[in-house]
């Protein structure tokens, strides 16, 4: 009763969708937009994606994958190596431990959950970055990024929901 | 799926959970370790970083093309709306600049004559390499640009990066086909600068805000808002006299500088290959034309 190879490849490809989408979002977040100041406050697309998939498909967004995504975005942005992976792992850990609260509940609750997680992560990453460079880094851009991420969260959650319903229904 | 699970799998299930917990903690520890290791500039990590950017630069260049096309289309439409006023303004400016051109020519000739009289050495040749900006910092903690030209194109760490209006920053990392420029607004940026009029020298220090500060000026230096600031060329890595910006505000605590560069509209930048004979090592900064690709054509 071993499934056919075609079926397994199909399953594998579908299963890699959350990871591939998050990779693409990491790339998109460094593309220059030409909007004044946007490069500094680009919403944390990757953290939104990691949060969403950690709740809805935790086995497709496992800790090693989250770690790799963090390293990848640190390489791309030139940020201190390990900063993103540490923060994304924290997002993953919190989302995973609280997923029972979010599953099957209203979207507003998920949004509220992301608000709390993103706020903690913004403050934590700011503190780590300040310690890393041993200076006081302006807090304003970090907070702006947090608010923008919060505002775009519903659009991404909607998009991920579509992906989940169409491609990942049975995985 | 549950009925098919054997005894072995049922026994392995708690083990798997323990393993996952362990992996999670181990990865967090690894991330923290990487943060510490990153401070030490370890070769392997640097290599991995530049390899990643080398591989990803063509992808980013492709993704950013439609964005650029869209932006230039929007710009075109915006320009169309005030084309008449723009034309009138440009005519006026052209008339004024023609007068300046006559003055400039006369001064440059005069300068040349004086140089010959004094037998003064002229500055070495500066060769610009123009590269496309394919990535920005994408976050609040660093101010960098990713360029689609690297060591193969003659770019070396430390070279100056200039935009159409003024200095942008310096090269911080190079891969074979990509490089990373550290903007002069970044926390780690230090640029030797000079006040154009009074010739007092200082260091332009970035602090991740939009306007860097000018520090280490002599105590007797007189600075007023509006003073132009250019590169001083101290240290021999940057050519002297490149425009940086103007003094925006002078307070007790800091002298803030408004840069000339429009940070949101950097599509192409020039990396300056510059070599002071005898001062910089050719391996680190090959400013001579011998290695350049321009000769081959």
Interface residues (C-beta under 8 A of the other chain):
Chain A: X27 X28 X29 X30 X31 X32 X33 X34 X35 X36 X37 X38 X39 X40 X41 X42 X44 X62 X63 X64 X66 X67 X70 X71 X72 X73 X75 X76 X77 X78 X79 X80 X81 X82 X83 X85 X86 X89 X90 X92 X93 X125 X126 X128 X129 X132 X133 X135 X137 X138 X141 X142 X144 X145
Chain B: X20 X23 X24 X27 X28 X30 X31 X32 X33 X34 X35 X37 X38 X39 X45 X48 X49 X52 X53 X56 X59 X60 X63 X64 X67 X68 X71 X133 X134 X135 X136 X137 X138 X139 X140 X141 X142 X143 X144 X146 X172 X173 X180 X187 X188 X207 X208 X209 X210 X263 X264 X265 X266 X267
